[in-house]
Amino acid sequence: MHSARYASFETSARSQPGGQSKALWLVDKQWPPASECIFMDSNARSQNGFLKSLSTDDFEVLRPDLQTAMLSQGQVLQNLGDPIDQVYFPHDCVLSRILELDAGHSVEIAMIGRDSLLGALAAAGIPAAKSGAVVVLPGVASVIDMGRLRAAAERSTGLNKILVRHGQAVLVRAQQAVGCKSLHPVEARLARWLLEARDLCGKNRLMLTQEMMGQIIGARHNSVAIVAHTFEQQGCITFGRGYVEIIDPGGLAEAACTCYATIKAQHESLHRDVEHSFGCRETAH
């Protein structure tokens, strides 16, 4: 079980009586029991880009151990600094890699969605920077025990190569996100994040509040509110209770920083490498 040792991305967001801090959205979720998981059938892998890219032989090795589960917003998948014992393949949810700073603060360093997996480098046997992981947008994911995937990767050169490439892609995405936070204005960062989240979950409606968006991109709530209102007036997005819906992706793309195009190009490069260099992707599943 994963107990919640941290909450949200800015744990000092609101002062509480007695000097305690409370996050804007408290993380206090655990991995669902096995009785709530469903064994995955062979047709389900097309919902995750990584699983879809595997050869039939590699996928069939993993399939008996793959399960599907609903992941809730704010659910802790990996505590900061703890080893990864489960690997997650999002179908329509988005996961955030979290890096702990000082004084109980933490910041998002990368997002992982339906095109990849959480735990790629660890499964390939490569030590990675210590960080945590939390569900930022809820949805369905496939799950496998880390030991099972690592054992399969040790037996398959093709699987191991794809794991390394996906792990490298997440690291590059993290580096891009760090630069984005330090160099670009709130308007560009928010537009970039919304577009990237949309790509990663495949949905126009994102279950987010303005406060959560501010925490994620590292901006004050009032700054995010002003920018979001401007986007709404321009017809790019609309807000409802607990969600934001993207109406005009093209309009957001014009406001986004160049990081969005860079990340998208890196994603396309990853898939070209998998298709042409490793020859693991099949024409139909």
C-alpha positions as a printed Julia matrix, in Angstrom:
285×3 Matrix{Float64}:
   0.0     0.0     0.0
   1.13    3.54   -0.69
   0.39    5.84    2.23
   0.1     9.57    1.57
   3.18   11.35    2.87
   2.77   14.53    0.88
  -0.11   16.47   -0.58
  -0.56   18.42   -3.78
   2.3    20.43   -5.24
   2.44   23.25   -2.72
   1.85   22.01    0.82
   2.08   25.47    2.33
  -0.81   26.87    0.33
  -3.05   27.71    3.28
  -2.23   28.33    6.9
  -4.16   26.3     9.44
  -4.72   26.8    13.18
  -1.66   25.92   15.24
   0.72   26.75   12.38
  -0.1    23.64   10.35
  -0.32   23.75    6.57
  -3.01   22.25    4.4
  -2.83   21.64    0.68
  -5.48   22.9    -1.7
  -6.29   19.3    -2.61
  -5.21   16.73   -0.08
  -3.62   13.52   -1.22
  -4.86   10.64    0.9
  -5.49    7.77   -1.45
  -4.11    4.24   -1.66
  -3.67    1.64   -4.35
  -6.97   -0.24   -4.74
  -7.12   -3.82   -3.44
  -6.75   -6.68   -5.89
 -10.49   -7.34   -5.73
 -11.07   -3.99   -7.48
  -8.68   -4.82  -10.34
  -9.7    -6.61  -13.51
  -7.48   -8.9   -15.55
  -6.72   -7.28  -18.87
  -7.68   -8.85  -22.18
  -5.44   -8.76  -25.25
  -7.55   -6.13  -27.02
  -7.03   -3.51  -24.33
  -3.41   -2.71  -25.07
  -4.29   -0.3   -27.91
  -5.4     2.17  -25.22
  -1.79    2.73  -24.14
   0.92    3.72  -26.6
   3.7     1.77  -24.92
   1.73   -1.49  -24.79
   0.6    -0.95  -28.36
   4.22   -0.65  -29.52
   5.24   -4.05  -28.18
   5.69   -7.1   -30.34
   3.1    -9.83  -29.97
   5.61  -12.04  -28.16
   6.59   -9.34  -25.64
   2.99   -8.36  -24.98
   1.87  -11.94  -24.46
   4.57  -12.37  -21.81
   3.15   -9.39  -19.9
  -0.56   -9.89  -20.54
  -1.31  -12.51  -17.83
   0.06  -10.16  -15.16
  -1.52   -6.93  -16.42
  -4.49   -5.57  -14.51
  -6.63   -2.5   -15.02
  -7.71   -0.09  -12.32
  -9.45    3.25  -11.9
  -7.02    5.85  -10.53
  -8.44    8.74   -8.5
  -7.28   12.33   -8.64
  -4.63   12.91   -6.0
  -3.89    9.2    -5.57
  -0.27    8.62   -4.51
   1.39    6.02   -6.73
   4.89    6.49   -5.4
   6.03    8.29   -2.27
   8.98   10.63   -2.56
  12.19    8.64   -2.49
  10.54    5.22   -2.25
  11.28    2.43   -4.75
   8.67    1.75   -7.43
   6.83   -1.52   -6.86
   4.11   -1.07   -9.48
   4.37    0.11  -13.1
   1.46    2.11  -14.55
   0.37    2.37  -18.2
  -2.23    5.19  -18.44
  -5.18    4.77  -20.79
  -6.86    8.14  -20.27
  -5.43    9.43  -16.98
  -2.41   11.7   -16.45
   0.28   11.07  -13.84
   2.71   13.65  -12.48
   6.29   13.09  -11.42
   6.87   15.13   -8.25
  10.2    16.42   -6.94
  10.5    17.48   -3.31
  12.08   20.87   -2.68
  12.53   22.42    0.76
  10.19   23.29    3.63
   7.67   20.66    2.53
   7.22   22.12   -0.95
   7.12   19.94   -4.04
   6.85   20.67   -7.76
   5.76   18.8   -10.87
   8.7    17.91  -13.09
   7.0    15.77  -15.74
   3.65   14.4   -16.89
   3.03   10.86  -18.08
  -0.03    9.89  -20.08
  -1.49    7.42  -22.53
   1.62    7.44  -24.73
   4.01    6.06  -22.1
   4.39    4.5   -18.63
   5.45    5.32  -15.09
   8.58    3.4   -14.05
  10.3     2.84  -17.4
  13.94    3.33  -16.34
  13.5     1.37  -13.12
  12.03   -1.53  -15.1
  15.07   -1.42  -17.4
  17.33   -1.64  -14.35
  18.6     1.95  -14.57
  18.66    4.03  -11.36
  16.6     7.22  -11.69
  16.35   10.41   -9.66
  14.33   10.0    -6.48
  10.89   11.49   -6.95
   7.26   10.76   -6.21
   4.26   10.22   -8.45
   0.63   11.26   -8.1
  -2.49   11.1   -10.28
  -3.26   14.61  -11.54
  -6.1    13.7   -13.93
  -8.2    10.63  -13.01
  -8.92    7.69  -15.26
  -8.01    4.12  -16.18
  -4.55    2.58  -16.25
  -3.04   -0.85  -16.72
  -0.78   -2.0   -13.88
   1.9    -4.65  -13.51
   4.25   -5.63  -10.72
   7.71   -4.08  -11.2
   9.43   -7.42  -10.69
   7.42   -9.05  -13.47
   8.19   -6.29  -15.99
  11.87   -6.18  -15.04
  12.18   -9.94  -15.47
  10.56   -9.73  -18.91
  12.91   -6.88  -19.91
  15.94   -8.96  -18.9
  14.81  -11.66  -21.3
  13.88   -9.37  -24.2
  16.35   -6.95  -25.78
  13.56   -5.24  -27.73
  11.44   -4.62  -24.63
  14.44   -3.31  -22.7
  15.32   -0.86  -25.49
  11.78    0.51  -25.63
  11.74    0.95  -21.84
  14.99    2.92  -21.99
  13.7     5.15  -24.81
  10.48    5.93  -22.91
  12.44    6.63  -19.74
  14.73    8.99  -21.62
  11.72   10.75  -23.12
  10.3    11.41  -19.65
  13.64   12.84  -18.52
  13.76   15.18  -21.52
  10.19   16.25  -20.81
  11.18   16.98  -17.21
  14.12   19.12  -18.3
  11.86   21.05  -20.66
   9.29   21.63  -17.9
  11.92   23.0   -15.5
  13.13   25.46  -18.12
   9.56   26.45  -18.93
   8.77   27.3   -15.3
  11.84   29.51  -14.96
  11.73   31.34  -18.3
   8.17   31.72  -19.55
   5.23   33.84  -18.38
   2.12   32.4   -16.75
   0.03   32.75  -19.93
   2.45   30.68  -22.01
   2.97   28.07  -19.28
  -0.74   27.56  -18.65
  -1.52   27.21  -22.37
   1.33   24.75  -22.78
   0.26   22.65  -19.79
  -3.39   22.48  -20.85
  -2.47   21.37  -24.37
  -0.01   18.79  -23.13
  -2.55   17.4   -20.64
  -5.12   17.2   -23.42
  -2.72   15.22  -25.6
  -1.79   12.87  -22.77
  -5.35   11.96  -21.73
  -7.13   12.32  -25.08
  -9.89   14.49  -23.61
 -10.94   18.11  -24.01
 -12.5    18.26  -20.55
  -9.91   18.21  -17.78
 -10.99   17.71  -14.17
  -9.09   20.65  -12.67
  -9.72   23.79  -10.65
  -7.88   27.06  -11.15
  -6.17   26.57   -7.79
  -4.84   23.2    -8.88
  -3.58   24.62  -12.17
  -1.74   27.33  -10.3
  -0.03   24.77   -8.1
   0.94   22.61  -11.06
   2.53   25.36  -13.16
   4.02   27.15  -10.15
   1.97   30.35  -10.32
  -0.19   32.31   -7.9
  -3.92   31.63   -8.0
  -4.83   35.23   -8.86
  -2.41   35.2   -11.82
  -3.89   31.96  -13.13
  -7.43   33.31  -12.66
  -6.65   36.39  -14.75
  -5.03   34.37  -17.55
  -7.8    31.75  -17.51
 -10.45   34.46  -17.75
  -8.63   35.93  -20.75
  -8.5    32.52  -22.44
 -12.22   32.12  -21.76
 -13.01   35.51  -23.29
 -10.98   34.55  -26.35
 -13.05   31.37  -26.74
 -10.13   29.02  -26.06
 -11.52   27.4   -22.91
 -14.58   27.33  -20.7
 -14.92   26.6   -17.0
 -17.38   24.54  -15.0
 -17.47   23.34  -11.43
 -14.21   21.47  -10.97
 -13.25   21.27  -14.63
 -11.83   23.22  -17.54
 -12.8    22.38  -21.12
 -10.61   23.18  -24.11
 -12.71   24.66  -26.9
 -10.07   26.04  -29.28
  -6.74   24.14  -29.15
  -5.4    26.28  -31.98
  -5.98   29.45  -29.99
  -4.19   27.96  -26.99
  -1.31   26.87  -29.22
  -0.81   30.48  -30.3
  -0.51   31.52  -26.65
   1.68   28.58  -25.61
   5.45   28.78  -25.34
   7.71   26.92  -27.75
   8.07   24.16  -25.13
   4.8    22.62  -26.34
   6.03   22.21  -29.91
   9.37   20.91  -28.62
   7.75   18.29  -26.39
   5.42   17.23  -29.2
   8.33   16.86  -31.61
  10.21   14.75  -29.05
   7.15   12.53  -28.65
   6.93   12.01  -32.41
  10.65   11.25  -32.54
  10.21    8.6   -29.85
   7.56    6.82  -31.85
   9.62    6.97  -35.04
  12.53    5.38  -33.18
  10.33    2.6   -31.85
   8.85    1.89  -35.27
  11.97    2.1   -37.42
  14.88    1.24  -35.14
  13.39   -1.5   -32.99
  10.8    -2.84  -35.4
   8.52   -3.81  -32.54
   5.32   -2.11  -33.51
   2.74   -4.09  -35.37
   0.39   -2.78  -38.02
  -2.69   -4.08  -36.22
  -3.58   -5.29  -32.72
